[in-house]
Structure formats: structure tokens, C-alpha cells
Amino acid sequence: MAWKIVCGSLAATLTLLFTPAHASSPGDPLAPAGRWEGATSGSASTPPMGWSSWNAFRTEVDEGKVLGAAQTLVDSGLARLGYQHVNIDDGWWLKRRTGDGRLQIRTNIFHSAATGGPAGTSFKPFTDKLHAMGLKAGIYTDIGRNACSQAYDLHSPNLPQGTTAEREVGLEGHVTQDINLYFKEWGFDYIKIDACGLADFLPGSDLVKKQDYRAAPPLIERGSINRTDVKAVRARYEDVAAALKEARPNNDYVLSICAWGMANVRTWGKDVGNLWRTSADITPSWTSMLHNFDSAAKRALYAGPGHWNDPDILHIGHGAFDVANPVEVRSHFSLWAMINAPLLISYDLRNGPASFLEVLGNADVVGLNQDKAGHQGVVAYDSDDAQIIVKTLGTGERKAVALFNRGAAPAPVTLLASHLKLSGSAPVLLRDLWSKESTTFTGEKAFTLAPHETLVFEATGKRQLENGVYLSEIPGSINVAVDGARQPQLDPTVHR
């Protein structure tokens, strides 16, 4: 006998089919295999944490800025909490040598890369510095021929230079060569792979003509899942995953898929990479944060140890999440922690205020995100104004709960013991993970949330099921063998 779980999202009806093994048809993807078939590649047993250069500097990154951020991670104690990945995004490359296809680094911004010799340039001195600090090094590339900056940051001083061929710095045609360079020779530990090269360099477009690029018929058509070649996009990333396994047979790597929620990546990301973007790039506005949160918040069944929904890097430090908006900063951070999003800081850490470090360094909230069980928080209550997100911790004796006011006016919300899958007739202890104060209630407790406020508690009490568990309590333990959505789905274009 074999259990089969078929599901779209936790918000949809979850159907359990109990089917004899002999009833499976040939080629049935749900046929019992006698083994766990969830993704196990890469070293992301908990969501990756660290710092990324993109929101801080876009393509105008340099060695001093990156090493300065790394030093702040160490000096502030954030590295000890788990913020250990230091990731260079777009802007680091100079060109691809046409003689041997080897990538060359822009040494006027990464001075230590000017190693000379037959290799020309090398990131090894740079990654050695990060590793000596107890940190890990991350790099950026594109799955196609050209990178996103070559379509969207044409004003940048750090675009690849040279002939058409020399400016083709993406992975296409060079997967094994580049992965070996990044991971075997240069010593990187993490790679983010964008997908603009499959979407934005269209035949006949003004971009291709004016910039003298080679045109690429799109495998991803933005805004159209039906005109996106999902199988081909997946195959590109699978080729990279295979090269990574060959380059790092000890499994010591992280693969970040950045297809912005497109190409139906939610259905296959967990089987190929360690995290996959669920949405377009985040911007420093409240509505953008809501959109990106919503793109991942109800997809808890796709995430778990080794594979995570990625609503994009934190935008703390900018716009609606700057020092003048402490409530919004704490909400943004709390929500990302509750849904097991990667916690990647992306502001200039060398010059940031102490108040940001206090938020990012809240060990209790970080602990929710880094809980080894890997259960993403599940939306237990939903309204136009407020949401309640509940997350199972460890073996289930403890819960975390976030009360979230989405709106710009005060919002009443009542927390029920049943939201937590705890008994309504026994006391429930709540410990506020921001104020550190504790309170007890039985049955229900009313709150009034300030505009944009998120309260986060650890909760303990008597379980509703003393000898069982609800599926919503253990999403990280479930392998969605086949997505239950009958039609491929686009990333939502408006929140909710």
C-alpha cells in the first residue's frame, strides 16, 4: 500500500489518495519508489543567510565594498548567527576571452584578481580572504548568453566590454567550463543564476540592434506561461545542477535559481536547486514587499530542508524600509523569517545604523528561520487587513505565530488556540520575540495591530492532536511528488 499526496498549495484542498501499489499505471510519477525522492543536493539544510551586493550597489560593486560588508558581518556578530554567505551580484566581469572562453574579472574594481599569468585574472585571492574570515563566497551569472545588466543597466560603467562574443559572459555554451572555474578553481560556494539571457535579447529588438548582441529567441516570455518553454528552461538549470555535483562531489554548494517565479519554476525548483525566486525583483516599497511575500507565503508545501521559496533578498536599508520606518523594517524581517525565505542583507553594511543590526541580529527571530525542521509558516487566517502565519518548530512542541497588519490603519485581530493547533481549553503561553515579554491566554486573545505592524510570538500549549499531526504542521516533511495544479501558473502580478 502507498500514500500519495496531491496538492496545489496549502490554501487549496489537500487530497490524500490511498492506492495499492499494483494499481499504478506504467510511468506513473506517483508510483511507490521505496525511497525518499525529495531534493537532497547542495548545502542548504536551512535557508541561506548572508549579504548580497545587488540592492546595495547594483553593478557598481567593488572589492572594498564587499570585504567591508564581510568585516561588518564578523565584527557585529551577525556571522555567528548564520549570516555567512557573501555574494557578489552582477557587475564583476570584464569579458570572455575568445581564444579559450575563459572569463576575465574587472580588476579595476577587484584589485586582488589581477594575478597575471596564463589565467589572466582570478578570484581565488578574494575567496581566500572570505574563507579566512569564516565566511562563504557567492557569485552571479546568467543561464543564457548575456546578463541582466546588459539589458537593464546600460548606463553602468561595469558592463562587459569588447566584441559581441567577448560580451557573452553567461553560461550558455560554457556550463561545465564556468562551473569548474567558479567552484573548483576560484573556490566559490554559492551561485545565483539569472535568466534574462532566455527572455530579453529578442530577435529584431532595438536592444539587440543598438548593443550589437546576438539575438536569442525567448525560452521565457514574460507574462505568458503558455509561450514559455518550461521544459527547456528546466533543462538549462538541470545542466548546471549536474555540473555542480561534478565540481563539488562533497555537496558543498548552494544553487540559487533566479527565474522570477516564471517558467512554472515552483513545480521543479525543489528538484533542481536549493532556492528559487518566486517573484519579480523586490523594490523598497510596501506594496512590492507585500507582492513578494504573497508569491511565497502560500507555497509552503514546496519548501523544506535543502530547498526554499525565495521572495528575493531583504530590502532593509532603503525606501519604505529605511531607518525612519522601524515598524516596516521589523515586519519585513519577521515575515521573511516566518516563511523560511533566505535572509540576505543588501545595504551598505559599512555605513548602516545600529538599529538595523539590532533587527537583523534578533537571535530569536533568526532562530525561527533557521529551525532545523524546516517547516515554512502557513497562513492560518486571512483577511483584507490582517493575516496570521503559524510555523511549527522542531518536533512540534513549540509553535511560532506572526500577527501581520497589511494595511495603513490599525487592525483588530483575534488569535485562536485553534490557529496554532493547540487546545482551546488549556492555557497557551505566548512569548513576544521582539519585546521579550510573556502572556497567557485560554481559547482566544484579541490584539490591535498598529499600521504595518507584525507581532511575532513563540507559543506553547497542549496540542489538539496528542497522538497525531496536521499536514499544515509539517509542510517541510512532505515531498510534493507531482504538483496538483492542472495548468502552469504565472507568478501573481498583484499581491494576493
N, C-alpha and C positions, 0 to 999 in steps of 0.2 A: 504494500500500500504506500502511496506517496502523497504528500501535501503539495498543492500548487497554490501560489499566491499570485493573483492577477489584480493589478491596481493602476489607476491613473495618477491620482495624488491622494494625500490623506484627507483632503476635503471631499473627495468623491467617495462613492460607495466602495468598500473593500470587499471583494468576493473571495471566499475560500472554496476551492474545489477539492474534494477528496476523491481521488480517482485511482483505481487499481493500476499498477504499473503496466500490466499486459494490455491495458486499453489504449495506450499511447500509440498514435499513428507513426509510421516511419518519418524520421526527420522532425518530429515534434520537438520544438525548442524547450518545452516544459517536461520532457521525458526525464524520469529519475536517472541521475548520473552516478549516484553513490559517492559523490564528493561535493565539497563546497565549491561553487563556481563564481563567487564574487571576486572582484579585482583584488589582487594582493601585491601588485608590483609597486616599486618605489617606496620611499621612506617618509610617509605622511600619515602615521598612525593617529595623529591628532592634527587639527588644521594648522598649516604653516603660519609662523609668526615672524615678523621682522620689519624691514624697511624697504621701500621701493622709491626709486628716483623720479618716477613719472609725474605725479601730481605736484611734486616739489619743484621740479626743474624742467619738465618736458624734455626736449632733446638737448637743452643747454646744461648738460651734466658734465662733471669733470672729476678727476681723481680726488682732489681736495674735498669736494662736497660729499662724495661717497664715504671716504675714510673719516671725515668729520662726523657724519651720521653714525658710522660704526663705532667710533670712540664714545659718542654720547650714549649709545645703547649699553656699552660696557660700564661707563662711569656712573650712569644713572641707576644701574641695577636692572634695567629692562632686559638685558641679555640673560640674566639669571632667571627671569620669569619665563623665558622661552623665546624672546624676540631675537632670533639668531640668524635669520636669512637676510642678507644684504644684497639687494637685487638692482643691477643696472638695467634700465629700460632702453628705449630707442635713443640713438644719437652717438653710439660709441664707435661705429665703423667708419673707415675711410674708403675702402674699395675691396673688390675681389680681384686678386691677380689673375690675369688672363692666361698666363703660362701654365700655372698648376692649380688654379682655382682656390688658392689659399686666401682666406680673409685677412685683411690688414686693419690694424687698430689706429684710430686717430690719436697719434702720440702727442699732439699739441695740447690735448686735454687729459690724456692718460700717460703722463711722462714716463712712468716706470715700464711702459710697454715698449719703449724704444730699445730693444735688446740687440738689434742688428743680426748679422749672420744670415745664413740661407733662409731662415724663417721670416726675417724682416721685422716682425713685431710679435710680442707675446704677452698675454695676460697673466702668466704664471707668477711673476713678482707681485702682482696685485692680489691674486687669490692667496698667495702665501702669507701676505700681510693680514688678510682677514682671518685665515685659518689660525695664525699665531695669536690672534685676539680671542680665539674660541668661537668664532662665527663661521657661517657658511656663505658661499658666494653664489649669486644668481645672475643669469644673463638673459638677453632678449633676442628673439629673431622672428621671422615670418615663415609661414608654411609655403608661401608662394615664392615668386622671384624677387619681388620688391616689398619694401616695408611700408608701414602706415605713414610714417613721416614723409615719405616720397609722394604721398597723395594729399596729405592734410597739413603738413608743416613746411610748405615750400619756401617760407621766409627764413627758415632755420639756417644758421651758419654751419650746422653739423650734419648736413645731408651727405650721403655717399657721393664721391667725386669720380670723374673720369668718363670713359666711354659708356655706351649703353650696357655692354657686357660687364664692365667693371662696377657699375652701379647696381647690378643684380646680386644683392647681398643675402637674399633669403635662401631657404633650404632647398627649393626646387632644383633637382639635378645634383644636389650635393649633400643629401641627408647623412649618409654614413661618414663622409669626409668631415662635415661640420660638427656632427655629434662627437666624433672622436677627438676633434680639435678642442671643443669646449670641455669635454669631460675627461678624456684621457690625458691630453697634453696640457691644457690650461688649468685644469683642476676645479672647474665649476661643479656645483652640487644641485642646482635648481635651474630650470629653463622655462621661460614664458614664451609661448609660440602664438603670435597673432595670425590673422587670416586675411588681412587687407589684400595680399597678393592674389587671393582667389576671388576677390569681389570688386576691386576698384580700378583696375587697369584695363578698361574695356576697349575693344576694337573700335576705332573711329572716334574715340573721345578726344576732347580738347586736351585733357591731361596727358594722354599718350603722345599726341602730336607735338604739343609745346615742349614737353620734357624729354622727347626722343626716347621713350620707353618701348620695349617690346610689348605688344598688346597680348592680353590673356583673356580668352573667352571665360566668363564668370562661372565658377562652380557654385558660388554663393550669390544669389540675387537678393539684395537687401529688401526686406519687406515682402518677399514671396517665397514661401516654403515649397510651393509646387514647382517653381522654376529653379530650385536649388538641388544640386546633385548630392544628396545626403550620403550615398554610398561612396562616392568619390572623395568627399571631404573626410569622411571617417577613414578611408584607406590611407590618405595622406598622413593623418596623425598616427595610424597604426604602424606605418613605416618608421616613424620617429620612435615610437614606443619600442619597436623591435631593435632599433639601433642603440637605444639607451640600455636595454637589457644586455646587449652585447658589450657595450662600452663599460658598463658598471654591473658586472655579474653579481656583485655583493648587494645589489638592490639599493645602493646608497645614492638616490637621486629623487628629485621631485619634478614631475611633468605638469605644467600648467597650460591648459588649452584655452585659448582666447578667441572663441568664435562668437562671442557676444550673445549667447543664447540661440543662435541661428543654427541651421543645418540639423535641426532636431537633436542637438548635442545632449539634451537632458536624457535621451534614451540610451546613449552609448558612451557618454563621457566617463562613467564609472568603470567601464571595461577597458578603457584605453589610457586614461591619465589619472592624476591624483586630485586635480581640481579643474573645474570648467566654468567659464563665465556663463552666467545666466541672463545677462542683460547687456545693454549698451554701456558705454563708459559713464561712470558717475560724474556728476558735476557738483560744485559746492552750493547746492540749493536744497531746501527741504523737500520739494516735490521730486527732485531727482533721487534723493535718498529713499523716499517712500517707494518710488518705482523700482529701484534696485533691490530693496528689501523684499517687496512683493514678488519679484521674479524668482526668489529662492524660498520664501517663507513657507509656502505650501507644497514644497517638493522634498519633504523630509525623508521619504522612502528611497530617494536616490542616493542619499549621503550615508556615510558610515566610515569606520576606521580605514584609512587609505584612500578615500575618495570623497570629495567635498563639493557642495554647491558653492559657487564663487560670485557674489553680487558686486564684486570689484573691491579695489583697495579702499581703505578708510580715507575720507576727505577731511578729517580733523585738521584744523590749521588754516582753513580757507573759507571765505564767504560766510554762509549761514552757520558754519562750524568753527568760527574763529574765537578768539579769547573773549569777545563781547557776548558770546552766546553759550554760556556754560551748560544750560539745560539741554540744548540741542546737541552739544558735544557728548554729554553723558548718554543721551538717548541713542545717538548713532552708535556709540561704542557698545552699549548694552545690547542693542538689537543684533549687532554682528556677533557678539559673544553668544547670545542665546541660540542663534541658528547655525552655529558652528562654521561661520564664514572665516576664511583666512584673515588673520589680524596683521595686516601690512600697513604700517605707518607710512605717510607720504607727504611730510612737510619738512622744511629745513630744520633738522634737529639741532643744528649748531646754534640757532638763534631763537628757539621756541620758548614759550613761557613755562614756568614751573607748574602752572595749573594743568597743562596738557599732560605732563609727566605723571601728575597725581591721578588723572583719569586712566591713562594707559597702564599705569603701574598698580592699579587696584587688583591685588592678588586674588581676591575673592571672585571678582567678575572674570578675570582671566581664567581662573580655575574652572568656571562653567564651560568655557570654550575648549579647554584642554582636558576635560574629563575623559578618562581612558575608554569609557564605554562607547563614546562617540554617538550618542543619541541627539540628533538635531531637535531643537524645540519645536513643538507642534502648536498651531493656533487652536486654542480650546474655546475661545469666544471671539466673535467678530461682529462689529457694528460699524456704522459710518464714522463714529467718533473714536472708539476705543477698541483695543484688542487685548486678549490675554494669551500669552505664549507660555507653555509648560514644557519643561525639559526634565527627563529622567536622568539622575546622576548615579554613577556606579552601578551597584546591583539592584537599585530601585528603592532602597530605604530612604533616600533623600530625593527631593524634587527642587527644581528652581522654577520660579514663576516671574514673568515680567508683565506689568500692567502698563500699557502703552497708549498715550493720548496722541492720536494722529493729527488733531486739529489745533486751531489757533485760539480756542476758547476753553475754559475749564470743562472737564468731562467727568461725570459721575460714572463709577464702575463698581460692580459688586463681585467680589471673588467668592466663589463657592468651593467648599471642600471637594465637591464632585468634579470641578475643573481639574483638580490635582489628582483625581482618582484616589482620594482619601475619604475615610468615613465621615459622614456628616454628624455623627453622634459622639465623636471623640474630639478632644482638643487638637488643634493644629497650631504648631509653633512656627512663626514667621520671623526670620532674621533679615533685616534690611542690609543689603550688601554695599550700600553707599553710606548710610548713616551709622551702621553697625548696631542699631537699636533692635530690640526684640519685642514681639507682641504675640498674644494668643487669641484664637477665636474658635468657636464651635459652629459648624454649619455654614455660616457666611460672614463676610466682613465688607462693609461699604467704604469706598475711597472716593475722594475727589482729586482728580489729576489736574495739575496746572497745564497751561498750553504747552504742547510738545514734550511733556514730562514722561519719563519712563521710570517706574519703581521696580526694583529687582530684589527678590527675596529668595532665601533658601527656606524650604518648607519641610517639616517633618510631622508625621502623624500616623494614625492607624490606617493601613491600606484597605481599600474597598475589597480587593480580592486577596485574602490571606494566603491562598494556595494557587494563585494564578496571576496572569498578567494580561493587560490590554495591549493590542497591537500598537496603539498610539503611544504606549510607554516604551516601546523597544524598536523604533524605526531603524536604528543603526545596526540591528541584528538581523534585519530582513534583506535578503538579496532579491531585488526585483528582476527576475529572470527575463521577463518579457513585459514591456510597457503596455498597459491596458488601453491607452488612447488609440482609437481606431484610425485616426488621421494625424499626420505630423502636425505639430502646433508651433506657431510663431511665438517668440518672446513677446509678452504683452507690451503694447505701445503706450498704455496709460496705466497708472497704478491701479491694481485690483481689476 
